Amino acid sequence: MQTSELPDLAHTDTKPLHWLATATAMAAVIAAAGALQPDPVASASASTPHRTATRHGTPTATAPDPARATFPLDCAGLDSTVAKQATGDLDGDARPETVAVVHCAAGSGTPPSGVYVLTNGTGTTPRVVATLVDPAQKMSIGDFGVRDGIISATLLGYSSTEVPRCCPDQREEVTWQWRGGAFVRATVPAPAGA
């Protein structure tokens, strides 16, 4: 073993006081990290849309469950299917609404969809408060979501009855936003060069 010509450094000779100082510093770092965690309400993601908390100690509101709703959809004796759903506070009242894409449960083909906004009614039955796309329009819904109070969807349609129902030949990107007591629809312009 080769000995060093340098004097022993203070940090290489540990004493109980050094360990106590290190443990205290680590405890302070852990406590600070715990205090700096993000607010769980503010960091909720789209994968956890069914519960929204409000501030100031009010109880957590639950989004309407579309499986419990009755939709204004004539399926001629067939059941209806909730194909897609998204939740969010659409009108700024700190209570979540649910937007549901619903169509008849057809055995084949692409049945037209309806897009409905639900709020919590009395009891456990949600109430349809708006129809954004009526199945009579003969459209299906592609991409769909709710973010920051804005509903967005890709509407897929047909230019004529000659176009097979499997293969829509029209596409429109739209949004709806609650303004002045109603859902206002806007068309999203196509990207330049598209």
DAZI-V695678 format. One record per residue. N is the residue number from 1. PSI is psi in radians with two decimals (none if undefined). NEAR is the number of other ideal C-beta (glycine too) atoms within 8 Angstrom. Layout:
# DAZI-V695678
N:PSI:NEAR
N:PSI:NEAR
This chain:
# DAZI-V695678
1:2.34:2
2:2.31:3
3:2.59:4
4:2.53:4
5:-0.09:3
6:2.65:4
7:2.73:3
8:2.36:5
9:2.64:7
10:-0.62:5
11:-0.13:6
12:-0.14:6
13:1.53:7
14:2.50:6
15:2.86:6
16:-0.59:5
17:-0.65:6
18:-0.77:9
19:-0.70:9
20:-0.74:8
21:-0.72:8
22:-0.77:8
23:-0.70:8
24:-0.76:8
25:-0.73:8
26:-0.72:8
27:-0.68:8
28:-0.71:8
29:-0.76:8
30:-0.73:8
31:-0.72:8
32:-0.70:8
33:-0.68:8
34:-0.62:7
35:-0.40:6
36:0.24:5
37:2.56:5
38:2.70:5
39:2.14:5
40:-0.47:6
41:-0.77:8
42:-0.47:6
43:0.21:7
44:2.44:8
45:3.06:5
46:-0.30:7
47:-0.13:4
48:1.06:7
49:-0.14:11
50:-0.17:7
51:2.37:9
52:2.35:13
53:2.55:7
54:2.80:9
55:3.12:6
56:0.46:4
57:0.13:3
58:2.69:6
59:2.79:4
60:2.34:7
61:2.53:12
62:2.36:8
63:2.59:12
64:2.46:16
65:1.97:9
66:-0.34:13
67:-0.36:5
68:-0.04:8
69:2.72:14
70:2.08:4
71:2.58:10
72:1.22:6
73:2.16:10
74:1.84:4
75:0.25:9
76:0.85:5
77:-0.19:3
78:2.83:8
79:2.85:6
80:2.74:11
81:2.25:8
82:1.83:10
83:-0.64:8
84:2.69:8
85:2.65:9
86:2.63:12
87:2.75:13
88:2.84:12
89:1.79:11
90:-0.47:12
91:0.13:7
92:0.34:7
93:0.17:5
94:0.31:8
95:2.30:9
96:2.53:14
97:2.83:15
98:2.37:14
99:2.23:17
100:2.38:13
101:2.08:14
102:2.48:14
103:2.90:15
104:2.55:12
105:1.34:9
106:2.58:8
107:-0.47:4
108:3.02:3
109:-2.99:7
110:1.62:7
111:2.58:9
112:2.62:11
113:2.73:13
114:2.60:14
115:2.12:15
116:2.53:15
117:2.25:14
118:2.51:15
119:2.90:10
120:2.18:9
121:-2.77:8
122:2.54:3
123:-2.46:4
124:0.03:4
125:2.04:9
126:2.75:13
127:2.30:10
128:2.10:12
129:-0.22:7
130:2.50:7
131:1.97:9
132:-0.64:12
133:2.15:12
134:2.36:6
135:-0.41:13
136:-0.31:5
137:-0.15:8
138:0.78:7
139:2.72:11
140:2.91:12
141:2.20:14
142:-2.06:9
143:2.57:6
144:2.47:12
145:2.99:9
146:2.26:12
147:2.27:8
148:0.71:4
149:0.10:11
150:2.25:9
151:2.31:15
152:2.55:12
153:2.69:16
154:2.04:11
155:2.24:13
156:2.22:10
157:-2.96:13
158:2.36:10
159:-0.39:6
160:3.00:5
161:-0.21:4
162:-0.37:3
163:2.22:10
164:2.47:4
165:-0.16:7
166:-0.36:5
167:1.35:6
168:2.46:11
169:0.11:7
170:2.52:8
171:2.35:9
172:2.26:8
173:2.17:11
174:2.82:12
175:2.76:11
176:2.45:11
177:2.46:10
178:2.06:10
179:2.24:6
180:0.59:4
181:0.23:3
182:2.80:6
183:2.09:11
184:2.19:9
185:2.46:8
186:2.55:8
187:2.31:7
188:2.15:8
189:2.54:4
190:2.55:6
191:2.60:5
192:2.38:4
193:0.09:3
194:none:4
